[in-house]
């Protein structure tokens, strides 16, 4: 079982990558860097919490482990 701190760091680093990609796309699409980065930040926070909770649930499921 992974430690919670490791799961959290994986979630944060993954969301930072997603934030960077979303920010570029949103800024190009919206034509406004504040709106684009703001939307990306909100979506990143939602994604981070969702991913962390998903990992917590799967850490308790024994199916598929050796």
C-alpha positions in Angstrom: 0.0 0.0 0.0 1.3 3.4 -0.9 1.7 6.1 1.8 -0.7 8.9 1.7 2.1 11.5 1.3 3.3 9.6 -1.8 -0.2 9.6 -3.3 -0.6 13.2 -2.6 2.7 14.1 -4.3 1.8 12.1 -7.3 -1.6 13.9 -7.5 0.0 17.3 -7.1 2.7 16.7 -9.8 0.2 15.3 -12.2 -2.2 18.2 -11.7 0.7 20.7 -12.2 1.4 19.2 -15.6 -2.3 19.3 -16.4 -2.5 22.9 -15.2 0.3 24.0 -17.5 -1.3 22.3 -20.5 -4.8 23.6 -19.7 -3.5 27.1 -19.1 -1.9 27.3 -22.5 -5.0 25.9 -24.2 -7.4 28.1 -22.3 -5.4 31.3 -22.8 -5.2 30.6 -26.5 -8.9 29.8 -26.8 -10.2 32.6 -24.5 -7.7 35.3 -25.6 -7.4 36.4 -22.0 -4.6 35.1 -19.8 -6.4 35.9 -16.5 -9.5 34.1 -17.4 -7.6 31.2 -18.9 -5.3 30.7 -15.9 -8.2 31.2 -13.5 -10.3 28.6 -15.2 -7.3 26.2 -15.3 -6.7 26.8 -11.5 -10.3 26.0 -10.6 -10.3 22.8 -12.8 -6.9 21.8 -11.4 -8.1 22.1 -7.8 -11.2 20.0 -8.6 -9.1 17.4 -10.4 -6.5 17.2 -7.6 -9.1 16.5 -4.9 -10.9 14.0 -7.2 -7.7 12.2 -8.1 -6.6 12.0 -4.4 -9.9 10.6 -3.3 -9.8 8.1 -6.2 -6.4 6.9 -5.2 -7.5 6.5 -1.6 -10.4 4.3 -2.6 -8.2 2.1 -4.9 -5.6 1.8 -2.2 -8.1 -0.1 -0.1 -9.2 -2.5 -2.9 -7.3 -5.8 -3.0 -8.4 -6.9 -6.4 -5.6 -7.3 -8.9 -2.7 -7.2 -6.4 -0.2 -10.0 -6.1 
